């Protein structure tokens, strides 16, 4: 989906080493929306990227991890942040690493991006975050009774199709990735059903297939694909979809589809 390039070996005048992660390809969701006039945007979907007024900002790895942690939580106690980000370090070393990350990442130019005045740390409202933007877009779209238009669908598929910080191996990210996957799977499934009900079959199919790409063994989007084929009058395609999913499930997990999906398939067979 993206080609990632790193400006390795970037050294400041103070001699500090930084890594600037730049993603090429499609624009990050929300990259054209800023929470304020400060122009600070933090992207976590598809890879880490911090920009200010459209330009990439170089950060130490410690500062990147700290910003990502704060972007995914309302606020975090300093001690908890140090423990989560540097679990293999002593408490004193982790606290020192946190202070260093704060010093390097608390401002982007003259814009404060981390509120670190007290014992708890939080991301400043000056920074807009793509994960939060996509979640809000999903909420607004689902809360609206009308089906999304083509621009909304394209934007949602783009944002929901991106993994959260791919390539990062931090333990604290395991739960956050699961939470993000559940949000986007349920959003895509809900949208696919709504689009199908409105007769927008191509958009519904694209949305259901996006959910399958995220979790190939999950039954709900496969069943939705069958239902879309049926709605279009393509019974043979629906049966073939059921058969391919049944084989996949048996091969990977040694189980059969649910009774609900089996009943849907049986209803398509003659007699």
N, C-alpha and C positions, 0 to 999 in steps of 0.2 A: 504493500500500500504506500509505503514511503521509502525513500532512500535517505539514510541518515549519514551525515558527515560530521566529523568532530574536528574542531580547530585545536589540535593537540599542541601542547608546548607553548601556549599563550602565556607570556610572562609580563607582569606589570613592572612599572618603574621601581617598585619596592622589592622586586625579585620574587613575588609570590606566583606560584603556578596555578593556572586556572584551566578549566575545560569549558568550552562553549559548544553546546549541542545545538545543531541547526538541522531542521528537517526540511527536505525539499519535497515537492509534490503538491498535493492539494493544500489549500489554506486551512489552518486549524479552525474548528468551529468557534465562532465568537470572535475571531481575529479582527473583524470589522466592527465589533461592539465593545465599547469601553465603559467601565463603571463610572468613570469620572473624566475630567479633562486632563488628567495626568498622563494618560496613554500608557499605563503599565498593564501588561497582559501576561498571565501565567498559564501555560498550557501543560497539561499532564497526559492528555489523550494522544496516543501515538508516539509519545516521547516527551521528555522535559524540554521546555523552551520558555525563556523569559525574554520579553521584548519591552522596549521603552520607545514610544513614538515610532514604532515600526521597525526599529533596529534591534538585533540580537544583543543580549547582555551576557557577558562572561561572568561565571560564578564558580567558586570552588565547589567541589563535590559535596562537602559538608553543608554548605549554604543551600545547594540544590535540594538535598535531602530534608533539610529543616523547612524550607518553603513548601515542599510537597506535603510534608506531615501537617503543617498548619493549614494548608489549603483544603485538606480533607477532614479537618476537625474545627469546631467552633473556637476552642481554645485548649491549650495543653499546659500543664504545670511544667515548670522548668526541669524539675528532677525527672518527671516522667518522659519528657522529650529527650533528655540526655540518655536515659536508660534505653529507650526504644531505638534511638539512632545509633548508639554505640554500645550494644549489649555485651560485647566481649571485652570492654575496657573497664578498668576500675572506676568507682564513682567519681573520684577526683579527676581522673583523666577524661572521663566522659563529660564532666562539668566544664573542664577546660576546653574541650572540643566544641561544646555548645557555645561558650563565650566567643570563641574564634569564629564560628559560623554566624553568630549574631552580628559580630563586628563587620563581617564581610557582606552579609546579606540583608541587613536591616534597612538599607536605603538603596534606591536606584536613582543615581544622580542626587537631586535634592528631594526626591519623593520618598517618604518613609513607607516601607511595605510591611514591616513587622512592628506591632505594638508590644514593646518589651519593658514597659515602665514598672510593672509589678511582678509578682511571682508566677503569673500565668502569661503565656505567650499566645498571641493571636495575629492572624493576617490582617493587615490594614485594609479598610474599605477602598483605599486608593488603588488596590490591585484587583482586577477582574480575573476570574479563573474559569477556564473552559468547562471543567466538570460541572461547576455550579450553573453556568449558562445553559448547558445542555439539559441538566435536570429541570431548570425552570422552563425551558422551551417545551420539554415533554409534558410538564404539569399543565401549562397553558393550553397545549394542543389537546390533551386528553380531557381537560375540563370544558373545552369548547364542544358543543354538540355537533357542529358541522364537521365533515371530514376535512383533513388538511389539504391545502392546495399543493401544486407541484413544487413550489419553492420550499414550502415547509417540509415536504417529504424528502426532497434532496438534502436539505440542511440536517434533518433528523437522521437520515440514513448515514450521512457523513459522520456526524458526531457519535451516534450510537454504535457505529461499526468499528470504532477505534478502541484498542486495548489501553488499559490504564498502566502507564509507565512500563512498557515492555522492556525487558532486559534487566530490570532492577530485581534484586534477589532479597531485599530486606524482609525480615520476618513480619514486621508490622503491616506490610502491604498485602499479606495473604487474605486477611479479612476484608480489607478495603477493595481488593479485586473481586472477591465474591459478592460484596455488596453492589459494586458497579455492574457486575454481570447480571445479577438479579434485576436490577433497575432496568437495564437496557433490554433484557429478554422479555420481561413483562410489558415494557413499553412497545416493543416491536410487535409482540403478539396481539396486544390490544389494538394497535393501529392497523394491523393486517386485517383483523376481523371487521373493524369499522369501515375500512376501505372496501372490503368485499361486500359488505352490506349495502354500501352506496353504489355498487356496480363498477368501481374502479379496479378492475381485475388485474391489470398489469402492475399498478402501484401496489396492490395487495400482495401479489406474487413476489415482487421485489422485496417487500418488507418482510414477508415470511422467510424468504431465502436468506435474508440478512441475519435473522435469528438462527437459522440452521447453521450458518457459517460460524457463529459464535459457539454454539453447542450442538454438534452434529447428532448426538444421541437423544436429545430432548424431543419427546413425542409431539408436544403441542404444535410447533410450527410445521412439522411434517403433516399432521392431520389437517392443519389449515390449508396447506398446499393441495391436499386431496379435495377439500371442500371448494376451493377456488376452481379446480378442474371441473368438478361437478356443476358448479354454478355456470360455467362457460359451456357446459354440454360435452365436455371431453371425458367421458366415462373411462375410456381405455387408459388415458393418461393418469387418472386417479388410481386405477387398479395397479398400474405399473409403479406408481409412487409408493403404494402400500407394499408391494412385493419387494421393492428395493430397500425400503426401510426395515421390513421384517428380516431380510437377509442380513442387513447391517447389524441389527440388534442381536440376532442370534450369534453372529460371528464375534462381536465385540464383548457381549455380556452373557450370552447363553440364555436369554430370556425372550419371551414373545411380547408383541405389542399389547396394549391394554384392551380390555373387553370393548371399550367405547370405539377404539379404532378398528377392531376386528368387525364389530357390528356395522360400521360405516362401509367397510370393504365388502362384506357379505351383501349389503343392500344394493351394491352395484352389479352383482352377478345375476345372470338370468336364472329364472326359476326359483 
